[in-house]
Amino acid sequence: MPGRYLEEFAVGDRMTTADAVITEEMIVDFARTYDPQPFHIDASAAKESIYGGIIASGFQTLALGFRLVWDAGLFAGTSMGSPGFDELRWLKPVRPGDRLRVECEVKEARPSSSKPDRGIVRIAYRYLNQHDEAVLTFTSMHLIQRRPQSP
């Protein structure tokens, strides 16, 4: 499915992704490699932590949600990367068995003032669990191709 060109994004556009379940095995595997804090990899230590059990790394949650956005096809073939994001917040722990989905809202879409082939789209993201509780939020800037002009 082809992604959207810059001209196809409008302020206020909303999208919700499919959902995905995160398992304890996924959490521990990710954390052993990238974020080996005891409350991510050790059930006994996690039980004694402030979280009362294993929780997913926030970085894993961020990556899993972006995969859901990517799979929705919003940026396929038109993404040119991202110059960054703002206001990342981890609001609630993500636990084994949680079912996550992502809601996106376009906050800005504007052509580049120096590069005529692209523009910037700012999107606010909310990652929600199966109880409709926000577990993660941030706003990201995306470099998006403009629609090619006919010669």
PyRosetta script that sets phi, psi and omega in degrees:
from pyrosetta import init, pose_from_sequence

init()
pose = pose_from_sequence("MPGRYLEEFAVGDRMTTADAVITEEMIVDFARTYDPQPFHIDASAAKESIYGGIIASGFQTLALGFRLVWDAGLFAGTSMGSPGFDELRWLKPVRPGDRLRVECEVKEARPSSSKPDRGIVRIAYRYLNQHDEAVLTFTSMHLIQRRPQSP")
pose.set_psi(1, 123.7)
pose.set_omega(1, -179.0)
pose.set_phi(2, -71.0)
pose.set_psi(2, 144.1)
pose.set_omega(2, 178.1)
pose.set_phi(3, -75.4)
pose.set_psi(3, 178.6)
pose.set_omega(3, 179.6)
pose.set_phi(4, -87.5)
pose.set_psi(4, 141.7)
pose.set_omega(4, 169.8)
pose.set_phi(5, -82.1)
pose.set_psi(5, 163.7)
pose.set_omega(5, -178.8)
pose.set_phi(6, -49.8)
pose.set_psi(6, -43.9)
pose.set_omega(6, -175.9)
pose.set_phi(7, -65.3)
pose.set_psi(7, -13.5)
pose.set_omega(7, -178.9)
pose.set_phi(8, -94.9)
pose.set_psi(8, 1.0)
pose.set_omega(8, 176.3)
pose.set_phi(9, -100.3)
pose.set_psi(9, 134.1)
pose.set_omega(9, 176.6)
pose.set_phi(10, -131.8)
pose.set_psi(10, 143.7)
pose.set_omega(10, 177.4)
pose.set_phi(11, -55.0)
pose.set_psi(11, 131.8)
pose.set_omega(11, -179.4)
pose.set_phi(12, 97.3)
pose.set_psi(12, -15.3)
pose.set_omega(12, 176.0)
pose.set_phi(13, -56.0)
pose.set_psi(13, 139.7)
pose.set_omega(13, 178.8)
pose.set_phi(14, -128.0)
pose.set_psi(14, 151.7)
pose.set_omega(14, 176.9)
pose.set_phi(15, -148.6)
pose.set_psi(15, 145.4)
pose.set_omega(15, 173.4)
pose.set_phi(16, -124.7)
pose.set_psi(16, 135.0)
pose.set_omega(16, -179.0)
pose.set_phi(17, -82.9)
pose.set_psi(17, 172.3)
pose.set_omega(17, 165.1)
pose.set_phi(18, -65.4)
pose.set_psi(18, 175.2)
pose.set_omega(18, 178.7)
pose.set_phi(19, -113.7)
pose.set_psi(19, 168.0)
pose.set_omega(19, 178.3)
pose.set_phi(20, -146.7)
pose.set_psi(20, 144.2)
pose.set_omega(20, 176.9)
pose.set_phi(21, -94.4)
pose.set_psi(21, 136.5)
pose.set_omega(21, 176.2)
pose.set_phi(22, -103.0)
pose.set_psi(22, 130.0)
pose.set_omega(22, -177.1)
pose.set_phi(23, -103.1)
pose.set_psi(23, 162.7)
pose.set_omega(23, 176.5)
pose.set_phi(24, -61.2)
pose.set_psi(24, -39.0)
pose.set_omega(24, 178.6)
pose.set_phi(25, -60.5)
pose.set_psi(25, -43.6)
pose.set_omega(25, 177.7)
pose.set_phi(26, -60.9)
pose.set_psi(26, -43.9)
pose.set_omega(26, -178.3)
pose.set_phi(27, -61.5)
pose.set_psi(27, -50.7)
pose.set_omega(27, -176.9)
pose.set_phi(28, -65.8)
pose.set_psi(28, -42.7)
pose.set_omega(28, 179.4)
pose.set_phi(29, -59.9)
pose.set_psi(29, -46.7)
pose.set_omega(29, 179.1)
pose.set_phi(30, -62.3)
pose.set_psi(30, -48.7)
pose.set_omega(30, -174.5)
pose.set_phi(31, -65.7)
pose.set_psi(31, -35.5)
pose.set_omega(31, 178.3)
pose.set_phi(32, -59.3)
pose.set_psi(32, -34.1)
pose.set_omega(32, -178.3)
pose.set_phi(33, -88.1)
pose.set_psi(33, -41.2)
pose.set_omega(33, -167.9)
pose.set_phi(34, -116.9)
pose.set_psi(34, -22.6)
pose.set_omega(34, -174.3)
pose.set_phi(35, -152.7)
pose.set_psi(35, 68.2)
pose.set_omega(35, -169.2)
pose.set_phi(36, -79.2)
pose.set_psi(36, 45.0)
pose.set_omega(36, 174.5)
pose.set_phi(37, -74.1)
pose.set_psi(37, 145.3)
pose.set_omega(37, -174.1)
pose.set_phi(38, -54.5)
pose.set_psi(38, -35.0)
pose.set_omega(38, -178.4)
pose.set_phi(39, -75.1)
pose.set_psi(39, -3.3)
pose.set_omega(39, 173.6)
pose.set_phi(40, -101.6)
pose.set_psi(40, -23.5)
pose.set_omega(40, -170.2)
pose.set_phi(41, -124.2)
pose.set_psi(41, -13.9)
pose.set_omega(41, -173.5)
pose.set_phi(42, -127.2)
pose.set_psi(42, 110.0)
pose.set_omega(42, -175.0)
pose.set_phi(43, -59.5)
pose.set_psi(43, -39.4)
pose.set_omega(43, -179.4)
pose.set_phi(44, -67.6)
pose.set_psi(44, -47.2)
pose.set_omega(44, 179.0)
pose.set_phi(45, -64.7)
pose.set_psi(45, -38.1)
pose.set_omega(45, -179.2)
pose.set_phi(46, -65.3)
pose.set_psi(46, -37.8)
pose.set_omega(46, 179.9)
pose.set_phi(47, -62.9)
pose.set_psi(47, -33.9)
pose.set_omega(47, -179.6)
pose.set_phi(48, -85.8)
pose.set_psi(48, -5.8)
pose.set_omega(48, -178.5)
pose.set_phi(49, -81.3)
pose.set_psi(49, 176.5)
pose.set_omega(49, 177.2)
pose.set_phi(50, -64.8)
pose.set_psi(50, -14.4)
pose.set_omega(50, -178.3)
pose.set_phi(51, -91.8)
pose.set_psi(51, -17.3)
pose.set_omega(51, 177.0)
pose.set_phi(52, 71.6)
pose.set_psi(52, 12.7)
pose.set_omega(52, 179.0)
pose.set_phi(53, 166.7)
pose.set_psi(53, 173.7)
pose.set_omega(53, 179.8)
pose.set_phi(54, -58.3)
pose.set_psi(54, 135.9)
pose.set_omega(54, 172.4)
pose.set_phi(55, -132.1)
pose.set_psi(55, 156.6)
pose.set_omega(55, 178.7)
pose.set_phi(56, -76.2)
pose.set_psi(56, 148.2)
pose.set_omega(56, 170.7)
pose.set_phi(57, -62.2)
pose.set_psi(57, 140.2)
pose.set_omega(57, 175.3)
pose.set_phi(58, -59.3)
pose.set_psi(58, -33.5)
pose.set_omega(58, 179.0)
pose.set_phi(59, -67.0)
pose.set_psi(59, -37.0)
pose.set_omega(59, 176.2)
pose.set_phi(60, -65.3)
pose.set_psi(60, -43.4)
pose.set_omega(60, 179.0)
pose.set_phi(61, -60.4)
pose.set_psi(61, -45.1)
pose.set_omega(61, 177.9)
pose.set_phi(62, -57.8)
pose.set_psi(62, -47.5)
pose.set_omega(62, -178.3)
pose.set_phi(63, -67.3)
pose.set_psi(63, -41.5)
pose.set_omega(63, 179.4)
pose.set_phi(64, -61.6)
pose.set_psi(64, -44.1)
pose.set_omega(64, 179.0)
pose.set_phi(65, -64.5)
pose.set_psi(65, -39.5)
pose.set_omega(65, 178.7)
pose.set_phi(66, -65.1)
pose.set_psi(66, -34.9)
pose.set_omega(66, 176.4)
pose.set_phi(67, -61.7)
pose.set_psi(67, -39.7)
pose.set_omega(67, 177.0)
pose.set_phi(68, -62.4)
pose.set_psi(68, -41.0)
pose.set_omega(68, 177.8)
pose.set_phi(69, -64.8)
pose.set_psi(69, -45.3)
pose.set_omega(69, 179.5)
pose.set_phi(70, -59.8)
pose.set_psi(70, -46.0)
pose.set_omega(70, -179.4)
pose.set_phi(71, -63.3)
pose.set_psi(71, -24.0)
pose.set_omega(71, 177.2)
pose.set_phi(72, -72.1)
pose.set_psi(72, -12.9)
pose.set_omega(72, 173.1)
pose.set_phi(73, 87.0)
pose.set_psi(73, 6.5)
pose.set_omega(73, -176.3)
pose.set_phi(74, -58.8)
pose.set_psi(74, -37.3)
pose.set_omega(74, -173.4)
pose.set_phi(75, -114.6)
pose.set_psi(75, -0.2)
pose.set_omega(75, -174.6)
pose.set_phi(76, -58.3)
pose.set_psi(76, 119.1)
pose.set_omega(76, 176.4)
pose.set_phi(77, 83.3)
pose.set_psi(77, -9.3)
pose.set_omega(77, -179.4)
pose.set_phi(78, -120.8)
pose.set_psi(78, -12.1)
pose.set_omega(78, 179.9)
pose.set_phi(79, -71.9)
pose.set_psi(79, 137.4)
pose.set_omega(79, 174.3)
pose.set_phi(80, -118.5)
pose.set_psi(80, 19.2)
pose.set_omega(80, -180.0)
pose.set_phi(81, 101.3)
pose.set_psi(81, -164.0)
pose.set_omega(81, -177.3)
pose.set_phi(82, -145.9)
pose.set_psi(82, 134.9)
pose.set_omega(82, 174.6)
pose.set_phi(83, -79.9)
pose.set_psi(83, -5.0)
pose.set_omega(83, 175.3)
pose.set_phi(84, 144.0)
pose.set_psi(84, -175.6)
pose.set_omega(84, 177.6)
pose.set_phi(85, -142.8)
pose.set_psi(85, 165.3)
pose.set_omega(85, -175.8)
pose.set_phi(86, -127.0)
pose.set_psi(86, 154.3)
pose.set_omega(86, 168.3)
pose.set_phi(87, 55.6)
pose.set_psi(87, 44.1)
pose.set_omega(87, 175.4)
pose.set_phi(88, -68.3)
pose.set_psi(88, 127.8)
pose.set_omega(88, 178.6)
pose.set_phi(89, -133.8)
pose.set_psi(89, 129.9)
pose.set_omega(89, 171.0)
pose.set_phi(90, -97.3)
pose.set_psi(90, 111.1)
pose.set_omega(90, -169.5)
pose.set_phi(91, -96.3)
pose.set_psi(91, -33.6)
pose.set_omega(91, -179.1)
pose.set_phi(92, -144.4)
pose.set_psi(92, 146.4)
pose.set_omega(92, 175.6)
pose.set_phi(93, -63.9)
pose.set_psi(93, 144.7)
pose.set_omega(93, 174.0)
pose.set_phi(94, -102.0)
pose.set_psi(94, 126.0)
pose.set_omega(94, -172.9)
pose.set_phi(95, -114.3)
pose.set_psi(95, 160.0)
pose.set_omega(95, 175.8)
pose.set_phi(96, -53.7)
pose.set_psi(96, 135.3)
pose.set_omega(96, -179.7)
pose.set_phi(97, 92.1)
pose.set_psi(97, -11.5)
pose.set_omega(97, 177.5)
pose.set_phi(98, -65.1)
pose.set_psi(98, 143.6)
pose.set_omega(98, 178.0)
pose.set_phi(99, -109.9)
pose.set_psi(99, 116.2)
pose.set_omega(99, -175.2)
pose.set_phi(100, -108.6)
pose.set_psi(100, 146.2)
pose.set_omega(100, 170.3)
pose.set_phi(101, -141.6)
pose.set_psi(101, 167.0)
pose.set_omega(101, -176.6)
pose.set_phi(102, -124.5)
pose.set_psi(102, 133.7)
pose.set_omega(102, 171.2)
pose.set_phi(103, -108.2)
pose.set_psi(103, 135.7)
pose.set_omega(103, -177.8)
pose.set_phi(104, -124.9)
pose.set_psi(104, 144.1)
pose.set_omega(104, 173.3)
pose.set_phi(105, -137.4)
pose.set_psi(105, 127.8)
pose.set_omega(105, 178.5)
pose.set_phi(106, -72.5)
pose.set_psi(106, 125.2)
pose.set_omega(106, 179.0)
pose.set_phi(107, -102.5)
pose.set_psi(107, -25.4)
pose.set_omega(107, -178.7)
pose.set_phi(108, -160.6)
pose.set_psi(108, 144.4)
pose.set_omega(108, 173.7)
pose.set_phi(109, -145.6)
pose.set_psi(109, 114.7)
pose.set_omega(109, -176.8)
pose.set_phi(110, -144.9)
pose.set_psi(110, 145.3)
pose.set_omega(110, 176.2)
pose.set_phi(111, -67.6)
pose.set_psi(111, 151.3)
pose.set_omega(111, 173.6)
pose.set_phi(112, -67.8)
pose.set_psi(112, 142.6)
pose.set_omega(112, 177.7)
pose.set_phi(113, -83.2)
pose.set_psi(113, -13.1)
pose.set_omega(113, -178.1)
pose.set_phi(114, -120.3)
pose.set_psi(114, -17.4)
pose.set_omega(114, -177.9)
pose.set_phi(115, -124.6)
pose.set_psi(115, 103.8)
pose.set_omega(115, -173.3)
pose.set_phi(116, -69.4)
pose.set_psi(116, -10.7)
pose.set_omega(116, -177.9)
pose.set_phi(117, -90.0)
pose.set_psi(117, 2.0)
pose.set_omega(117, -173.5)
pose.set_phi(118, -151.0)
pose.set_psi(118, 174.2)
pose.set_omega(118, 174.1)
pose.set_phi(119, -154.2)
pose.set_psi(119, -177.9)
pose.set_omega(119, 179.6)
pose.set_phi(120, -117.8)
pose.set_psi(120, 131.7)
pose.set_omega(120, 174.0)
pose.set_phi(121, -116.3)
pose.set_psi(121, 123.4)
pose.set_omega(121, 174.4)
pose.set_phi(122, -98.2)
pose.set_psi(122, 127.2)
pose.set_omega(122, -177.4)
pose.set_phi(123, -127.1)
pose.set_psi(123, 131.9)
pose.set_omega(123, 173.1)
pose.set_phi(124, -89.7)
pose.set_psi(124, 129.5)
pose.set_omega(124, -178.7)
pose.set_phi(125, -112.8)
pose.set_psi(125, 138.6)
pose.set_omega(125, 170.7)
pose.set_phi(126, -130.1)
pose.set_psi(126, 121.1)
pose.set_omega(126, 175.7)
pose.set_phi(127, -95.4)
pose.set_psi(127, 127.2)
pose.set_omega(127, -176.3)
pose.set_phi(128, -118.7)
pose.set_psi(128, 145.1)
pose.set_omega(128, 174.6)
pose.set_phi(129, -92.5)
pose.set_psi(129, -174.6)
pose.set_omega(129, -175.7)
pose.set_phi(130, -66.5)
pose.set_psi(130, -12.2)
pose.set_omega(130, 178.4)
pose.set_phi(131, -100.4)
pose.set_psi(131, 12.1)
pose.set_omega(131, -176.8)
pose.set_phi(132, 62.0)
pose.set_psi(132, 26.5)
pose.set_omega(132, 176.0)
pose.set_phi(133, -93.1)
pose.set_psi(133, 133.8)
pose.set_omega(133, 175.7)
pose.set_phi(134, -71.6)
pose.set_psi(134, 127.0)
pose.set_omega(134, 178.5)
pose.set_phi(135, -107.7)
pose.set_psi(135, -19.1)
pose.set_omega(135, -177.2)
pose.set_phi(136, -157.7)
pose.set_psi(136, 139.6)
pose.set_omega(136, 174.0)
pose.set_phi(137, -139.5)
pose.set_psi(137, 152.2)
pose.set_omega(137, 172.2)
pose.set_phi(138, -170.5)
pose.set_psi(138, 167.6)
pose.set_omega(138, 173.3)
pose.set_phi(139, -120.3)
pose.set_psi(139, 132.9)
pose.set_omega(139, -177.1)
pose.set_phi(140, -122.4)
pose.set_psi(140, 147.4)
pose.set_omega(140, 172.6)
pose.set_phi(141, -101.5)
pose.set_psi(141, 134.3)
pose.set_omega(141, 179.5)
pose.set_phi(142, -122.2)
pose.set_psi(142, 132.1)
pose.set_omega(142, 170.9)
pose.set_phi(143, -83.9)
pose.set_psi(143, 121.0)
pose.set_omega(143, -174.9)
pose.set_phi(144, -126.2)
pose.set_psi(144, 136.8)
pose.set_omega(144, 178.3)
pose.set_phi(145, -63.6)
pose.set_psi(145, 144.9)
pose.set_omega(145, 170.3)
pose.set_phi(146, -85.4)
pose.set_psi(146, 157.7)
pose.set_omega(146, 179.2)
pose.set_phi(147, -62.1)
pose.set_psi(147, 130.3)
pose.set_omega(147, 178.8)
pose.set_phi(148, -61.7)
pose.set_psi(148, 138.8)
pose.set_omega(148, 178.9)
pose.set_phi(149, -86.6)
pose.set_psi(149, 141.0)
pose.set_omega(149, 176.3)
pose.set_phi(150, -70.6)
pose.set_psi(150, 141.2)
pose.set_omega(150, -179.3)
pose.set_phi(151, -67.2)
pose.dump_pdb("model.pdb")
